[in-house]
Amino acid sequence: KVDACRCGLDSLPDQDIFRGLQHLKVLHLHRNHLKTWEDVQSAAAAPQLVWLTAFENPISAQPEFRGYVLQQNPKLLAIDFRLVSDAERLGRSQNDPGPKGTRFLGCFVSPETEERLERATVDKVAQSLKPGQYMRAQDEEEVLLQARKSLGFLQQQSEYCSPACCIQANWRGHRDRKMAKHMKYWQLRAVKKMQQSARMLLWRRKMTAYVKEWLTEVDELDLLLDTREMLRRRALKLIEVSVRRWIRRRNMQMRERKAAFLITRITR
């Protein structure tokens, strides 16, 4: 921010100097003696400039002054203490009536806004001081914070006076409401699906326990087994029968050998 108001300036430096001010966003040049369009070109040459004040200069009395400044720097949000409207960016007169009244014709930024803010801050600090104390000067961070607040307010007011921003805000609101309604529908559907699945799972568990208990009473528990389990149990039974048969045959052979041994021993 550069405040050069009431300095009696008759001219401004070359445009290259202002183009080198990459961080300049607010430039106050009102109540000076600027007379030429070259001065206006120099002032509007700052690449990041969003607010320019030049009222009460001889050149600002020209009716085409505002349109010329906007032509030199279309990024400006406010010229003097009136915000730049979308109608002005399209080459339409700012005094033409619009379909929505005066909201989109450019809002006014009060010339005393910054002075009131600074005066209120000074009064508040002065009241908090004890007798004999002195107010300290604002440091760099406080100045930058105050400048960010001013630029944020300016940006907010510019968006409020812009039909494009109004349409975008309404469209975003419509899209968000539609998306919220869609998400609510799918969330409700997912909740119902989960509840239905949970009820079905509980019912299956209850029915499985009941059928298992009933089949145990009638000795038909095999009906609960699947095909693989039934084949496995059938194979186990066959294996069990074969193993028992082999053990019986082996025991029989051992008894026969023992009997033969006893008979041979007795006959001797």
C-alpha positions in Angstrom: 0.0 0.0 0.0 1.2 3.5 -0.9 -0.5 6.6 0.4 0.6 9.7 -1.5 -2.6 11.8 -1.0 -2.3 15.5 -0.2 1.3 15.6 -1.3 1.0 18.3 -4.0 2.3 15.9 -6.8 2.3 17.4 -10.2 3.5 14.2 -12.0 4.4 10.6 -11.4 7.5 8.5 -12.2 7.7 6.4 -15.3 5.5 3.3 -15.8 8.5 1.0 -15.5 8.9 2.0 -11.9 5.3 1.1 -11.1 5.6 -2.2 -13.0 8.4 -3.1 -10.7 6.1 -2.8 -7.7 5.0 -6.5 -7.7 3.3 -6.3 -4.3 1.5 -3.0 -4.6 -2.3 -3.4 -4.3 -3.6 -0.1 -2.9 -2.5 3.3 -4.3 -3.9 6.6 -2.9 -3.2 9.6 -5.1 -6.2 11.8 -4.4 -6.0 15.5 -3.7 -2.9 16.1 -5.8 -2.2 18.1 -9.0 -2.0 15.3 -11.6 -3.0 16.6 -15.0 -1.9 14.3 -17.8 -3.0 10.8 -19.0 0.6 9.6 -18.7 0.3 10.0 -15.0 -2.8 7.8 -15.1 -1.0 5.2 -17.2 1.9 5.2 -14.7 -0.4 4.8 -11.7 -2.4 1.9 -13.3 0.8 0.1 -14.4 1.2 -1.8 -11.1 0.5 -5.5 -12.0 -1.2 -6.4 -8.7 -3.1 -3.1 -8.1 -6.7 -3.5 -7.1 -7.6 -0.1 -5.6 -6.7 3.3 -7.1 -7.9 6.7 -5.7 -7.3 9.8 -7.8 -10.2 12.1 -7.1 -9.8 15.9 -6.7 -7.0 15.8 -9.3 -7.5 17.9 -12.5 -7.3 14.8 -14.7 -10.0 13.0 -12.7 -12.6 15.6 -13.7 -12.6 14.2 -17.3 -15.8 12.1 -17.9 -13.8 9.3 -19.6 -11.3 9.1 -16.7 -12.9 6.0 -15.0 -13.2 4.1 -18.3 -9.6 5.0 -19.3 -8.2 3.8 -16.0 -10.2 0.5 -16.2 -8.9 0.1 -19.8 -5.3 0.4 -18.6 -5.8 -2.1 -15.7 -8.9 -4.4 -16.0 -7.9 -6.1 -12.7 -8.9 -3.1 -10.6 -11.7 -3.7 -8.1 -12.3 -0.1 -7.1 -11.5 3.3 -8.6 -11.7 6.2 -6.1 -14.4 5.1 -3.7 -16.7 3.3 -6.1 -16.3 -0.4 -6.9 -15.9 -1.4 -10.5 -19.1 -3.2 -11.7 -19.3 -5.9 -14.4 -21.3 -3.5 -16.5 -18.3 -1.1 -16.7 -16.0 -4.0 -17.6 -18.3 -4.7 -20.6 -18.2 -1.1 -21.6 -21.6 -0.1 -20.3 -22.3 3.1 -18.5 -22.4 2.8 -14.7 -25.5 4.9 -14.5 -27.6 2.7 -16.8 -30.5 1.0 -14.9 -30.0 -2.7 -14.4 -32.6 -5.5 -14.2 -31.9 -5.9 -10.5 -31.9 -2.2 -9.4 -28.7 -0.6 -8.1 -27.0 -3.5 -6.4 -25.0 -4.5 -9.5 -24.1 -0.9 -10.6 -21.2 -0.7 -8.2 -21.2 -0.2 -4.5 -19.6 2.8 -2.8 -16.6 2.5 -0.5 -16.8 5.3 2.0 -13.9 7.8 1.8 -13.8 8.0 5.6 -13.6 4.2 6.1 -9.9 4.0 6.7 -9.8 7.2 8.7 -12.6 6.0 11.0 -10.9 2.7 11.5 -7.5 4.3 12.3 -9.2 6.8 14.6 -11.2 4.1 16.4 -8.0 2.1 16.8 -6.1 5.1 18.2 -8.9 6.0 20.6 -9.2 2.4 21.8 -5.4 2.2 22.5 -5.4 5.6 24.1 -8.1 4.6 26.5 -6.2 1.5 27.5 -3.1 3.5 28.4 -2.4 4.7 31.9 -1.5 8.4 32.6 2.1 9.0 31.6 2.3 6.2 29.1 2.8 6.7 25.4 1.3 4.8 22.5 3.7 2.6 20.6 3.9 2.7 16.9 2.3 -0.2 14.9 4.8 -2.8 13.8 5.0 -4.3 10.4 2.8 -7.2 11.1 0.0 -5.1 12.4 0.1 -2.8 9.4 0.0 -5.9 7.1 -2.9 -7.4 9.0 -4.9 -4.2 8.7 -4.1 -4.0 5.0 -5.2 -7.7 4.5 -8.5 -6.9 6.3 -9.1 -3.9 4.1 -8.4 -5.9 0.9 -10.6 -8.7 2.1 -13.5 -6.3 2.7 -12.9 -4.8 -0.7 -12.9 -8.2 -2.4 -16.0 -9.2 -0.5 -17.9 -6.1 -1.5 -16.7 -6.5 -5.1 -18.1 -10.0 -5.3 -21.4 -8.9 -3.7 -21.8 -6.2 -6.5 -20.9 -8.7 -9.3 -23.8 -10.4 -11.1 -21.3 -13.2 -12.2 -20.3 -13.9 -8.6 -24.0 -13.8 -7.6 -24.9 -16.4 -10.3 -21.9 -18.5 -9.3 -22.9 -18.4 -5.7 -26.5 -19.4 -6.5 -25.3 -22.2 -8.8 -22.9 -23.5 -6.1 -25.7 -23.3 -3.5 -28.0 -25.2 -5.9 -25.3 -27.8 -6.7 -24.5 -28.3 -3.0 -28.2 -28.7 -2.1 -28.7 -31.2 -4.9 -25.6 -33.1 -3.9 -26.6 -33.1 -0.2 -30.0 -34.4 -1.2 -28.5 -37.1 -3.3 -26.0 -38.1 -0.6 -28.9 -38.2 2.0 -30.8 -40.5 -0.3 -27.9 -42.9 -0.7 -27.0 -42.7 3.0 -30.6 -43.6 3.9 -30.6 -46.4 1.3 -27.3 -47.7 2.7 -28.6 -47.6 6.3 -31.8 -49.5 5.2 -29.6 -52.1 3.4 -27.4 -52.6 6.4 -30.3 -53.0 8.7 -31.9 -55.5 6.3 -28.7 -57.4 6.1 -28.2 -57.4 9.9 -31.8 -58.6 10.5 -31.3 -61.4 7.8 -28.0 -62.5 9.5 -29.7 -62.6 12.9 -32.6 -64.6 11.5 -30.2 -67.1 9.8 -28.3 -67.6 13.0 -31.5 -68.2 15.0 -32.9 -70.6 12.4 -29.5 -72.5 12.2 -29.4 -72.9 16.0 -33.1 -74.1 16.0 -32.6 -76.6 13.1 -29.4 -77.9 14.6 -31.1 -78.5 18.0 -34.1 -80.2 16.3 -31.9 -82.5 14.1 -29.9 -83.4 17.1 -33.1 -84.7 18.7 -34.1 -86.8 15.7 -30.5 -88.0 15.1 -30.3 -86.4 11.6 -27.5 -84.0 12.1 -25.9 -85.0 8.8 -28.5 -82.9 7.0 -26.7 -79.8 8.1 -23.5 -80.8 6.4 -22.5 -79.8 2.9 -21.5 -82.2 0.1 -17.8 -82.1 0.8 -18.2 -82.7 4.5 -20.6 -85.6 3.9 -18.1 -87.2 1.5 -15.3 -86.7 4.0 -17.3 -88.3 6.8 -18.3 -91.2 4.5 -14.7 -91.7 3.6 -13.8 -91.7 7.3 -16.4 -94.4 8.0 -15.0 -96.6 5.2 -11.5 -96.1 6.5 -12.7 -97.0 10.0 -14.3 -100.2 8.8 -11.2 -101.2 6.8 -8.9 -100.5 9.7 -11.0 -102.5 12.1 -11.2 -105.4 9.7 -7.4 -105.4 9.3 -6.9 -105.3 13.1 -9.4 -108.2 13.5 -7.6 -110.2 10.9 -4.2 -109.5 12.5 -5.5 -110.5 15.9 -6.9 -113.7 14.4 -3.5 -114.5 12.8 -1.7 -113.9 16.1 -4.1 -116.2 18.0 -3.7 -118.9 15.3 0.1 -118.8 15.6 -0.1 -118.9 19.4 -2.4 -121.9 19.3 -0.2 -123.7 16.8 2.8 -123.1 19.0 1.0 -124.5 22.1 -0.2 -127.6 20.2 3.3 -128.3 18.9 4.8 -127.9 22.4 2.2 -130.2 24.0 2.7 -133.0 21.4 6.4 -133.0 22.0 
